[in-house]
Amino acid sequence: MISETLQKARDYEAQYTPYVSESERPMFHVTGGIGWINDPNGFSIYKGEYHLFFQYYPYKPIWGPMHWGHVKTRDFIRWERLPAALAPDMPYDKDGCFSGSAIELPDGRQLLMYTGVREEQQEDGSLKSYQTQCLAVGDGVNYEKYKANPVLTAKDLPKGGSSEDFRDPKMWKEDDGYYVAVGNRPADGSGSILLFRSEDGFDWKPYGVAASNHRQYGSMWECPDYFKLQGKDVLLVSPQEMSPIGLEFHAGNGTVCMIGEADEKKHLIRENVHAIDYGIDFYAPQTLKALDGRRIMIGWMQNWDTARSIYKGTRICGQMTVPRELSIRDGRLIQQPVRELANYYGEKIIYKNVPLSTETFLTGVRGRIIDMTVDVRPADGSTMYRAFRINLAKDGEHVTTIRYKPDQGIVRVDSSRLWRSRMHRRRMFPCLEYTGNSRMCTISNRKPQRERSTRTMPCSGL
């Protein structure tokens, strides 16, 4: 049965989504129908299709009481918009249906697990948040909340665990049952990833701790994702309050990948820890195992440090990254855009052996939506160039610059001339192979087949 609160949200998005023109939306990135979105939720397979839910507040392009929006796809590029799936309409989730995951049950139903948030005013006038894990079951469009909700509460936490920071369950199934990883703030105030197990997906018991932070990488760890890839165990988390560590981790809200081997209780013995994404607009990623075996990841293409940068008159805010295929090489997570994107290529422009010494413009290499590969190689193998720079979306007033210095092996992205960019510059060590000096390059530019006027989302980053 659809609640009045959910029906109101569905009616609102049905009424106002058509008023958002296609030119206001990015071509290849998931957006909400109307209003605000943040974390991806429930990225999963259901009846042969890929479903994606997301944190959603349809009524304004700002964060509000969280609902779950919903889309699905067959190729990770074209997405079909579905009605809102969840709304905060029960006593245990009256202040928000926070992030979670989804899985297909043996009986053909789809099971959602999410964090229900209830806030209560304390004697001193402050608000205290109570976070619990809840279930809903449905058919891919409509979902009914489980009568025995919540299924995980403060009583299931280890000693000292905080019920105010107990969220973002990520479920998966193994031969011996169902497992879920949930972020929690333990007694030391940092972060940990708790594990729970169930025989049927409904009755959950504590199982152990996948990993603990001990204030090494930020504080509270949000939005965990735990999976196997190429024989390794991989844990993705999004820490709050990160402190910078060299050029690998930057200050603020970041993302971390831990790769290693799990013991018999699924506790991760780390072999490598590194950033998932060096940009300023990437948070709370989720993955799924595709029908063909690929591990696919999608993330929120925004960050809490930049989320308030919204144009006046904006009707939608937030978008998802283009999904990425994951692999491991030399102990690090490697990411590539999903191969399905190539099915949407149109015109191809190639320049070869272009000598570069000053700023160069090449006819046809332009546009807001391109897939560009730049190959820089030595001209004579003797003289080292100082730097190579690409200017993106340069219009005389605005520009984003990507610069590479081969002698340092450092890439710098400078968006200081963007509108209200809060984090102007990032430097990082890329996964590149430098082969010497160069003043010659090859440039390949492919434009999408779906030609139309478009612009980037006003409240998303680059």
C-alpha positions as CSV (number, residue, x, y, z in Angstrom):
1,M,0.0,0.0,0.0
2,I,1.4,3.4,-1.0
3,S,1.4,5.9,1.9
4,E,0.1,9.4,1.6
5,T,3.6,10.8,2.0
6,L,5.0,8.7,-0.9
7,Q,2.0,9.4,-3.1
8,K,2.5,13.1,-2.6
9,A,6.2,12.8,-3.7
10,R,5.2,10.8,-6.7
11,D,2.5,13.3,-7.7
12,Y,5.0,16.1,-7.3
13,E,7.7,14.6,-9.5
14,A,5.1,13.6,-12.1
15,Q,3.8,17.1,-12.2
16,Y,7.1,19.0,-12.3
17,T,9.6,16.7,-13.9
18,P,8.3,17.6,-17.4
19,Y,9.2,21.2,-16.8
20,V,12.9,20.4,-16.6
21,S,14.1,20.6,-20.2
22,E,16.6,18.2,-21.6
23,S,19.0,21.1,-22.0
24,E,19.1,21.5,-18.3
25,R,20.2,17.9,-17.8
26,P,23.6,16.3,-18.6
27,M,23.5,13.8,-21.5
28,F,25.1,10.8,-19.9
29,H,24.7,11.3,-16.1
30,V,21.8,10.2,-13.9
31,T,19.8,13.1,-12.4
32,G,16.6,13.2,-10.3
33,G,13.4,14.0,-11.9
34,I,13.1,17.2,-9.9
35,G,14.8,18.6,-6.8
36,W,17.8,17.3,-5.0
37,I,19.8,14.0,-5.2
38,N,22.9,12.7,-3.4
39,D,24.2,9.2,-2.6
40,P,23.5,6.3,-5.0
41,N,21.5,3.6,-3.3
42,G,20.5,0.0,-4.2
43,F,22.7,-0.3,-7.3
44,S,21.7,-3.9,-8.2
45,I,20.3,-6.4,-10.7
46,Y,16.7,-7.2,-10.6
47,K,14.9,-9.4,-13.2
48,G,17.7,-8.9,-15.7
49,E,17.9,-5.1,-15.5
50,Y,20.1,-2.7,-13.6
51,H,18.4,-0.7,-10.9
52,L,19.7,2.4,-9.2
53,F,18.0,4.3,-6.4
54,F,19.3,7.5,-4.9
55,Q,18.9,9.9,-2.0
56,Y,16.1,12.2,-3.1
57,Y,14.3,15.3,-2.0
58,P,11.9,16.2,-4.8
59,Y,10.5,19.5,-3.4
60,K,13.5,21.7,-3.6
61,P,17.1,21.6,-5.1
62,I,18.5,21.4,-1.6
63,W,19.0,18.6,0.9
64,G,15.8,17.8,2.8
65,P,14.0,14.8,4.4
66,M,15.4,11.9,2.4
67,H,13.3,9.8,0.0
68,W,14.5,7.2,-2.5
69,G,14.4,8.1,-6.2
70,H,14.6,5.3,-8.7
71,V,15.8,4.6,-12.3
72,K,16.7,1.5,-14.2
73,T,18.8,0.6,-17.3
74,R,20.0,-2.2,-19.5
75,D,23.3,-0.6,-20.7
76,F,24.3,1.9,-17.9
77,I,23.9,4.8,-20.3
78,R,20.2,5.2,-21.1
79,W,18.1,5.3,-17.9
80,E,14.3,4.9,-17.5
81,R,12.8,7.1,-14.8
82,L,10.6,5.3,-12.3
83,P,8.4,6.7,-9.5
84,A,10.0,7.5,-6.1
85,A,10.4,4.2,-4.2
86,L,10.5,5.2,-0.5
87,A,9.4,8.2,1.6
88,P,9.9,9.0,5.3
89,D,6.4,7.9,6.4
90,M,6.9,5.7,9.5
91,P,7.8,6.5,13.1
92,Y,11.2,4.9,12.8
93,D,12.1,6.8,9.5
94,K,10.0,9.9,9.9
95,D,13.1,12.2,9.4
96,G,14.6,10.4,6.5
97,C,15.1,7.2,4.5
98,F,18.9,7.3,4.3
99,S,21.3,5.3,2.1
100,G,21.2,1.6,1.6
101,S,21.2,-1.3,-0.9
102,A,19.1,-3.8,-2.8
103,I,19.1,-7.5,-3.7
104,E,16.9,-9.9,-5.6
105,L,15.3,-12.6,-3.4
106,P,14.9,-16.2,-4.5
107,D,11.1,-15.8,-4.6
108,G,11.5,-13.0,-7.2
109,R,10.9,-10.0,-5.0
110,Q,13.4,-7.2,-4.5
111,L,14.6,-6.5,-1.0
112,L,15.7,-3.0,0.0
113,M,17.7,-2.3,3.1
114,Y,18.0,1.4,4.2
115,T,18.8,3.5,7.3
116,G,15.7,4.9,9.0
117,V,16.3,8.2,10.8
118,R,14.3,9.4,13.8
119,E,15.1,12.7,15.5
120,E,14.0,13.5,19.1
121,Q,14.4,16.7,21.0
122,Q,16.4,16.4,24.2
123,E,15.9,18.2,27.5
124,D,18.6,20.7,26.6
125,G,16.8,21.6,23.4
126,S,19.2,19.8,21.1
127,L,18.1,17.1,18.6
128,K,19.4,13.6,18.8
129,S,19.4,11.3,15.8
130,Y,18.5,7.6,16.2
131,Q,19.6,5.6,13.2
132,T,18.3,2.0,12.5
133,Q,18.4,-0.4,9.6
134,C,15.1,-1.1,7.9
135,L,13.7,-3.3,5.1
136,A,11.2,-2.9,2.3
137,V,10.1,-5.5,-0.2
138,G,8.7,-4.9,-3.7
139,D,8.3,-5.7,-7.4
140,G,10.7,-3.2,-8.9
141,V,8.3,-0.3,-8.7
142,N,6.3,-0.5,-5.5
143,Y,7.7,-1.4,-2.1
144,E,6.1,-2.3,1.2
145,K,8.0,-1.6,4.4
146,Y,8.7,-4.7,6.5
147,K,6.3,-5.1,9.5
148,A,9.1,-6.0,11.9
149,N,11.2,-2.9,11.1
150,P,13.7,-1.9,12.3
151,V,15.7,-5.0,11.9
152,L,19.0,-3.6,13.4
153,T,19.0,-1.1,16.2
154,A,21.3,0.2,19.0
155,K,21.0,-3.1,20.8
156,D,22.9,-4.8,17.9
157,L,25.9,-2.4,18.2
158,P,29.2,-3.3,19.9
159,K,29.9,-1.6,23.3
160,G,30.5,2.1,22.7
161,G,28.9,2.1,19.2
162,S,26.9,5.2,18.4
163,S,23.3,4.9,17.4
164,E,23.6,8.5,16.0
165,D,26.1,7.3,13.4
166,F,24.9,3.9,12.3
167,R,24.0,3.9,8.6
168,D,24.4,3.0,5.0
169,P,23.9,-0.8,4.8
170,K,25.4,-2.6,1.8
171,M,24.0,-6.1,1.3
172,W,25.3,-9.1,-0.6
173,K,24.6,-12.8,-0.8
174,E,27.0,-15.7,-0.4
175,D,26.4,-19.5,-0.4
176,D,25.9,-19.6,3.3
177,G,23.5,-16.6,3.6
178,Y,23.2,-12.9,3.4
179,Y,25.7,-10.3,4.7
180,V,25.6,-6.6,5.2
181,A,28.3,-4.0,5.9
182,V,27.2,-0.9,7.9
183,G,29.1,2.2,8.9
184,N,29.3,3.1,12.6
185,R,31.2,5.4,14.9
186,P,32.7,3.4,17.7
187,A,33.7,4.5,21.2
188,D,37.0,6.2,20.1
189,G,34.9,8.5,17.9
190,S,36.4,7.5,14.6
191,G,34.8,5.0,12.2
192,S,34.4,1.3,11.6
193,I,32.5,-1.0,9.3
194,L,30.3,-3.6,11.1
195,L,29.2,-6.9,9.6
196,F,25.8,-8.6,10.1
197,R,24.6,-11.9,8.8
198,S,21.2,-13.4,8.0
199,E,19.9,-16.8,6.8
200,D,17.0,-15.3,4.9
201,G,17.7,-11.5,4.5
202,F,15.2,-10.6,7.2
203,D,16.5,-11.8,10.6
204,W,19.9,-10.2,11.1
205,K,22.6,-10.9,13.8
206,P,26.0,-9.3,14.5
207,Y,28.8,-11.1,12.7
208,G,32.0,-9.0,13.2
209,V,34.0,-6.0,12.2
210,A,35.3,-5.7,8.6
211,A,37.7,-2.8,9.3
212,S,38.3,-0.1,11.9
213,N,39.6,3.4,11.4
214,H,41.3,4.4,14.6
215,R,41.4,8.0,13.3
216,Q,43.9,7.1,10.5
217,Y,41.7,8.0,7.6
218,G,39.2,10.6,8.6
219,S,36.5,10.0,11.2
220,M,33.1,8.4,10.6
221,W,33.2,6.0,7.6
222,E,30.1,6.3,5.5
223,C,28.7,4.3,2.6
224,P,30.7,1.0,2.7
225,D,30.9,-1.4,-0.2
226,Y,32.7,-4.8,0.4
227,F,33.3,-7.2,-2.5
228,K,35.8,-9.5,-4.2
229,L,37.7,-8.5,-7.3
230,Q,40.4,-10.6,-9.1
231,G,40.9,-12.7,-6.0
232,K,41.3,-9.8,-3.6
233,D,38.9,-8.4,-1.0
234,V,38.0,-4.7,-1.6
235,L,36.4,-2.3,0.9
236,L,35.3,1.1,-0.3
237,V,34.4,3.8,2.3
238,S,33.7,7.5,2.3
239,P,35.3,9.1,5.4
240,Q,34.2,12.4,6.9
241,E,36.8,15.0,8.1
242,M,39.7,13.6,6.2
243,S,43.1,15.2,6.8
244,P,45.5,15.5,3.9
245,I,48.2,12.8,3.5
246,G,50.7,13.8,0.8
247,L,49.1,14.0,-2.6
248,E,47.1,10.8,-2.1
249,F,44.4,12.1,0.3
250,H,42.9,15.6,0.4
251,A,41.2,17.4,3.2
252,G,37.4,17.2,3.7
253,N,35.0,14.5,2.7
254,G,36.9,11.9,0.7
255,T,36.8,8.3,-0.6
256,V,39.1,5.4,0.3
257,C,39.8,2.0,-1.3
258,M,41.3,-0.7,0.9
259,I,42.6,-3.9,-0.9
260,G,43.8,-7.0,0.9
261,E,42.8,-10.5,2.1
262,A,39.9,-11.1,4.5
263,D,40.2,-13.7,7.3
264,E,37.6,-16.3,8.1
265,K,35.4,-13.7,9.9
266,K,35.7,-11.3,6.9
267,H,38.0,-8.9,8.7
268,L,40.1,-7.2,6.1
269,I,43.9,-7.5,6.4
270,R,44.9,-4.5,4.3
271,E,47.7,-4.6,1.7
272,N,47.1,-1.2,0.1
273,V,45.1,1.9,1.0
274,H,44.5,4.7,-1.5
275,A,42.0,7.2,-2.8
276,I,39.3,6.1,-5.2
277,D,39.0,9.5,-6.9
278,Y,41.1,12.6,-6.7
279,G,38.5,15.0,-7.9
280,I,36.3,17.3,-5.7
281,D,33.0,15.8,-6.9
282,F,32.9,12.1,-6.0
283,Y,31.4,10.5,-2.9
284,A,29.5,7.5,-1.6
285,P,30.2,5.1,-4.5
286,Q,28.3,1.8,-4.9
287,T,29.2,-1.2,-7.0
288,L,27.4,-4.2,-8.5
289,K,28.5,-7.4,-10.3
290,A,27.1,-7.1,-13.8
291,L,25.5,-9.9,-15.7
292,D,28.7,-10.5,-17.6
293,G,30.8,-10.6,-14.5
294,R,32.2,-7.0,-14.5
295,R,32.4,-5.0,-11.3
296,I,30.7,-1.7,-12.1
297,M,30.9,1.4,-9.8
298,I,28.8,4.6,-9.7
299,G,29.2,7.6,-7.4
300,W,27.6,10.8,-6.4
301,M,29.2,13.5,-8.7
302,Q,29.1,16.1,-5.9
303,N,30.7,16.5,-2.5
304,W,29.4,17.9,0.8
305,D,32.1,20.6,0.6
306,T,30.6,22.0,-2.7
307,A,27.0,21.0,-2.4
308,R,25.7,24.5,-1.6
309,S,27.0,25.9,-4.9
310,I,23.7,26.2,-6.6
311,Y,22.6,28.6,-9.3
312,K,19.6,30.8,-8.6
313,G,16.6,29.3,-10.4
314,T,18.0,25.8,-10.5
315,R,15.3,23.1,-10.4
316,I,17.5,20.0,-10.2
317,C,20.7,19.6,-8.2
318,G,23.1,16.6,-8.2
319,Q,24.0,13.9,-10.6
320,M,25.8,10.5,-10.8
321,T,29.1,9.7,-12.4
322,V,29.2,7.7,-15.6
323,P,29.4,4.1,-14.3
324,R,33.0,2.7,-14.3
325,E,34.4,-0.7,-14.8
326,L,36.8,-1.8,-12.0
327,S,39.9,-3.9,-12.0
328,I,43.1,-4.2,-9.9
329,R,46.6,-3.6,-11.3
330,D,49.8,-3.4,-9.2
331,G,47.7,-3.5,-6.0
332,R,45.6,-0.4,-6.9
333,L,42.0,0.0,-8.1
334,I,41.8,0.9,-11.8
335,Q,38.8,2.5,-13.3
336,Q,37.5,2.9,-16.9
337,P,34.2,4.2,-18.2
338,V,31.8,1.4,-19.0
339,R,32.4,0.0,-22.5
340,E,28.8,0.6,-23.4
341,L,29.6,4.3,-23.8
342,A,31.4,3.5,-27.0
343,N,28.0,2.6,-28.6
344,Y,27.1,6.3,-28.4
345,Y,30.1,7.7,-30.2
346,G,29.5,9.7,-33.4
347,E,31.9,11.8,-35.4
348,K,35.6,10.9,-34.9
349,I,38.3,13.5,-35.4
350,I,42.0,12.5,-35.4
351,Y,45.1,14.7,-35.5
352,K,48.5,13.0,-35.6
353,N,52.1,14.4,-35.2
354,V,51.0,17.9,-34.1
355,P,54.0,20.0,-33.0
356,L,53.3,21.9,-29.9
357,S,55.2,24.9,-28.5
358,T,52.5,27.4,-27.6
359,E,48.7,27.2,-27.1
360,T,47.2,25.4,-30.0
361,F,43.5,25.2,-31.2
362,L,42.5,22.3,-33.4
363,T,39.5,22.5,-35.6
364,G,36.6,20.2,-34.6
365,V,38.1,19.5,-31.1
366,R,35.5,21.4,-29.1
367,G,32.2,21.0,-27.4
368,R,30.8,20.3,-23.9
369,I,30.5,16.5,-24.5
370,I,33.6,14.8,-25.9
371,D,35.7,11.8,-25.3
372,M,39.2,13.0,-25.9
373,T,42.5,11.0,-25.8
374,V,45.8,13.0,-25.9
375,D,49.0,11.1,-26.6
376,V,52.1,13.0,-25.8
377,R,55.4,11.5,-27.0
378,P,59.1,12.5,-27.5
379,A,59.9,14.4,-30.6
380,D,63.7,13.8,-30.6
381,G,64.2,12.0,-27.3
382,S,66.7,14.6,-26.0
383,T,65.0,17.8,-24.8
384,M,62.6,17.4,-21.8
385,Y,59.5,19.7,-22.0
386,R,58.6,21.5,-18.7
387,A,54.8,21.0,-18.8
388,F,51.9,20.0,-20.9
389,R,48.5,21.7,-20.4
390,I,45.0,21.2,-21.6
391,N,42.4,24.0,-21.2
392,L,38.8,22.8,-20.9
393,A,35.7,24.9,-21.6
394,K,37.7,28.1,-22.1
395,D,35.6,31.0,-23.0
396,G,37.7,34.1,-22.1
397,E,36.2,34.2,-18.6
398,H,36.1,30.6,-17.4
399,V,38.5,27.7,-17.8
400,T,39.5,24.5,-16.1
401,T,43.1,23.5,-16.7
402,I,44.8,20.1,-16.5
403,R,48.6,20.3,-16.3
404,Y,51.2,17.6,-16.3
405,K,54.8,18.1,-15.3
406,P,56.8,15.0,-16.4
407,D,59.9,15.7,-14.3
408,Q,57.7,15.7,-11.1
409,G,55.2,13.1,-12.3
410,I,52.4,15.3,-11.0
411,V,49.0,16.2,-12.5
412,R,47.4,19.4,-11.4
413,V,43.7,20.3,-12.0
414,D,42.9,23.9,-11.6
415,S,39.2,25.0,-11.5
416,S,39.8,28.3,-9.7
417,R,38.1,30.2,-12.6
418,L,34.9,28.3,-12.3
419,W,31.7,29.8,-10.7
420,R,31.9,29.5,-7.0
421,S,34.5,26.7,-7.0
422,R,35.2,26.1,-3.3
423,M,38.2,23.8,-3.8
424,H,40.2,25.4,-6.5
425,R,43.2,23.2,-7.1
426,R,44.2,19.5,-6.7
427,R,47.6,17.9,-7.3
428,M,48.0,14.2,-7.6
429,F,50.3,11.4,-8.8
430,P,48.6,9.8,-11.8
431,C,48.7,6.3,-13.0
432,L,50.7,7.3,-16.1
433,E,53.7,5.9,-17.8
434,Y,56.2,8.6,-18.7
435,T,58.4,7.7,-21.7
436,G,60.6,10.9,-22.0
437,N,60.2,14.4,-23.3
438,S,57.7,15.4,-26.0
439,R,56.7,18.2,-28.2
440,M,54.5,16.1,-30.5
441,C,51.1,14.7,-29.7
442,T,48.2,12.8,-31.2
443,I,44.6,13.9,-30.4
444,S,41.5,11.8,-30.9
445,N,38.1,13.4,-30.3
446,R,34.8,11.5,-30.5
447,K,31.5,13.3,-30.3
448,P,28.2,11.7,-29.1
449,Q,25.6,10.6,-31.6
450,R,22.8,12.3,-29.8
451,E,23.5,15.8,-31.0
452,R,21.7,18.6,-29.1
453,S,22.4,21.7,-27.2
454,T,23.3,21.0,-23.6
455,R,25.2,22.4,-20.7
456,T,26.7,21.0,-17.5
457,M,24.6,20.8,-14.3
458,P,24.8,24.2,-12.5
459,C,25.4,22.6,-9.2
460,S,27.7,19.8,-10.2
461,G,31.5,19.9,-10.5
462,L,33.8,18.9,-13.3
